[in-house]
């Protein structure tokens, strides 16, 4: 395959071989530890398991899995966009990029729906907002996101460019596949997995703010948390997800009429910026869960482990005391 001179310059240029992998490296260094801590907190330390915590646990797991695959992309970009890890891993990493983005969007939408029910219909929604329901919804979202990227897993994503003596991974596609497959797949995919969830999320958070604004001043902390959550979610959508999906739609619409690569170059850069969402998601966990705030405060003070040990020790002491009292009472009854 022979590509345009514009594409060759971009593939070998500093933006794609220096700037992009540097951003990926920073995201890897920051996001992996943060999401690992979040996974441990929501999985082991936060009890009882509430629906919002279950959604956030799944979001942390998605970001953590994505972050662990970033070194492959970092190596690929730093080595002049030459993929050396084989066709299968290329398909896995490519699918992981899209799966993480759209699974994050779906889970954030799930968090917004859960918050909406908790704030606007606190009593009526008690039967709906059960941990079992949250688990079922998260499972459905994972299945939906994975099924959405299935075409990327089964189709070839690597392509050897003889002019540059490199093997690209998803950067250059077979023209026949692009014209008859991706032109329809990605616009529909972005509409279903991004634009529709965006509308739902904005509507639900708007309703939450309106409901909290009508309450008394004793819920000022909830109002503050809701405002911060709204701003964070909008930043995630507007900065991290919206440019990627809008440019992707524009790119595949342009492909029908022309063969310019400029929109796709902008898309690759926006996709790189979108990975920053893995670093912002922990802020959503922090401001979206009061239990998470308490656990983080305890960890920062170095009291998390001590408290858990103290709690278990006091539980054992309480049980021993109750048992002793029971034995003494039984002894007195027997003597009398």
N, C-alpha and C positions, 0 to 999 in steps of 0.2 A: 504494500500500500504506500502511496505517495501522498503527502499532505502539503498544504500551502506553506509558503515561506512565512506567512504571519503565524501559523501554528507552530512551525519549527522554532521561531524566535521565542514564542511564548513558552514552549516546553523546555527550552534551554535557558530561559531568562531568569533573572534574580527573584522576581516575584514568586514564581512557582518552585524554584529550587532553594531559596533562602528564606523569604518572608513566611511563606505558608508552613514549612516544617518547623520554623521557629515558634510560630503561634501554636502549632500542634504540641510542641515540646512543653511550652508553658502550660497549656491545658492539661497535659498528662501529669506534670509535676503537681499542679494544684488540685485537679479534680479527683485523681485516684485516691489520695489520702482522705480528702473530705468525704467522698462518697463511701469509702470503706468505713469511716467512723459512723456515717449516717446509717449504713446497713447494719452495723453492730448495734447501734442505739435502738433503731426501730425493730430489729429482729430479736434482740436479747434483753435490752434494758427497759424499754417502754412497755409498761403493763398497766391496765389491761389493753389488749389490742383493740384500737378504735378504727372505724372505717378510714378516716383521714390518714392515720398512721400506716394503714395497709397500702393505701395508694402511694404514699411517700416512700415506703419500703420498696415497692416495685419500681418507682422512678429512680431511686438510688441504685438499685441493682442494674437497671438498664444503663445508667450513666457509668457505673463501674465496669461493666462488661465492655462497653464502648471504649472507655479509657484504656483498658488492658490491650485492646487491639490497635491503639494509636501508634505504637512503635513501628509497626509494619508500614504505615503511611509515612511516618517520619523518615525512616530509612529509604523508602521509595523516592520521596521528594529530594532528599539530600544527595542521592546518587543519580541526579539528572533524570528522574522519572523513568528509571529502568527497573522493572519489576523482576525480581529474581526468585520469588517464593512459589512459583507455580500457579497454574490456572485456578485450582480449587481455592487456595487462600485468597486470591484476588476476588473471586466471587463472594467469599465469606466476608471479607473486609468491606467490599462495596455494599453488600446487602446490610451489613451492620451499621454503616453510616446512615442509610435511609431508614432502617428499622428504628434506630435510636431516636432520630429526629421525630418521626411520626408516632412512635410509641410514647415519647415524652409529651407530644401535643395531646394525645388521647388521654394520658394519665392526668395531665394538668386540667383538662376538661372534666375528668372524673372528680378531681379535687374541688373544682368550682361548683359542680353539681352537689357534691356532699356538703360543702359549706353553705350553699343556698338552702338546702333542705334543713340544715341544722339551725340556721338563723331565721329563716322566714316561716318554716313549719316545724318548730322544735318538738312538739308533742305528736303531731300527726305522722311525722317521718320516723319515729322511733322504731317501728316495725320494719321499715324499708332500709334504714341505715344500720344494718347488722353486720358484724364482721364476715359472716358467711356470704352475704350479698356482695360485699366489697371484694372478697376473694374471687367470687364468680365473675364479677365485672372485670377485674384485673386479668383473669385468665382469658376472658373473651377479647380483651384489648391486645394481649400478647398474640393470641391466635390470629386476630385481624391484621396486626402489624406484620407478623411473620408470613402470613399468606400473601400480603401485599408485595413483599420483596421476593417471593418465590420465583417470579420470572427472572430476577437478577441472579439467583442462585443456579438456575438451570441453563442460562444462556452464557455464551463465551464473552468474557470481559477483557481478555488480554489480546494485544495486537502487536505484531513485530513491525517496526519501521526500519527498513533497510537504509534509508538516507541518514538516519541518526544512529543506527545500530543500537536501538533500545527497544524494549518490550513494554508498551504502555499498559496500564491497568485502568480501564473504564474512561480514560481520557480521550482516546480515539476509538470510534465505533465503525463497524462495517456500514457503509452507506445504505445498503439494502435493509439491514436491520433497523437503522434509524428511521428510514422513510416509512416502512410498513409496520413498525412495532412501537418504537419509543415516541413517535409523534402522537400516538393515541394513548399510550400507557401513562406517561408522566403527567400530562395535563389532567387526566381523570384521577390519577393517584393523588396529585396535589389538591385537587378540589375536594375529594372525599376525606383525605387525612389531614388537611390543613385549613382550608377556607371555611368549611362547614363547622369544625370544632372551634375555630376562631370566633365565629358569630355566636355560638352557644356560650363560650367562655365570657365574652364581653357582656352579653345580655345577663348572664347569671351574676357576675360581679357587680354590674350596675344595680341589679335588684337587691343585692346584699348591702351595698352602700346606702341605698334609699331606705331599706328596712332599719339599719342601724342608726341612720340620721334621725329617725322618728322616735327612737328610744330615749330613756332618761340618761342623765349624766353619769350614773353609776356604772355604765358600761363603756366608759371612755377608753379603757384599755382595749376592749374588743374593737371599737371604732378605729383606733390607731393601727391595730394589727390588720384589720380589714383593708385599710387604706394602703398600708405598706405592701400587703399581699397583692392588691390590685395593681399597684405600680410595678412590682416585680414581674408579675405575669404579663402585663402589657409590654414591658421591656423585653421579656423573653420572646414574645410573639413579634414585636415590631423590629427589634434589632437582630435577633438570632434566627428567627424562622421566616418572617415575611419577605425579606430581600431574596432569600434563596428560592422560595416558591414562586414569587412574582417573576424573577429573572428566568427561572426555568420555564414558566409558561410562555414568556416572551420569546425565549430561544426556540422552542419547538414550533411556535406559530411562525417565526421567521424562516425556519427550515422549509416550510411549505412553499415559500416565495423566493428565498435566496439561500445562499450557502455560506454566509458570513460566520466566522468563528468568534467574533467579538463578544456577543452575548454569552457564549459559553465560557469564555475567559472570565467575564464578570461573575458568572455563576460559580465557577470554581473558587473564586476569591470570597464570595458571599457564603459558600458552604464552609470554608475555612473559618470565617468569623462566627458562623452558626455553632461551631463546636464549643464556643465559650459558654453556651447554655449549661454545659456540664459543671461549670464553676459557679453559675448563678443558682442552679437548682437547690444547693444546700441552704441558700438564704430563704428559699420558699419553705423548706422543711423547718427552719428555725422560727420564722414568723408565722407559720401555719400550724404549729403544734406547741401548746404551752408545756406539754410533757417534755418535748425535745429541748425547749429552753431551759427547763429545770435540770435535765441531764447534762446539757452542755455546761451550765454554770457549775454543776457539781464536779465535772471533769476538769474544768479550768482551775477549780480550787483544790483539785487533787483529792476530793472526798468521795468520788463515785464508788470506788472499790471499797473504801472503808465503810461507807453507808450500807452497801449491800451486805458486807460481812456482818456489820452490826445488826442489821435487820434480821438476817438469818439466825444470828446468835440469840437475839431477843425472842425470836419465834420459838427456838428450841427451849429457851429458859421458861417461856410462858407455858409451853406444853408440859415441861417437867414439873412446873409448879402446880398446874392443874391436875396432873397425875398424882402428885404427892398429896394434894388436898383431898383428892378422891379416896386415896388409900387411908388417910387419917380418919376421914368421915366413916369409911367402912369399918375401921378398927373400933371406933367408939360405939358404933351401932352393935357390933358383935359383943363387946364387953357389957353393954347395958342389957 
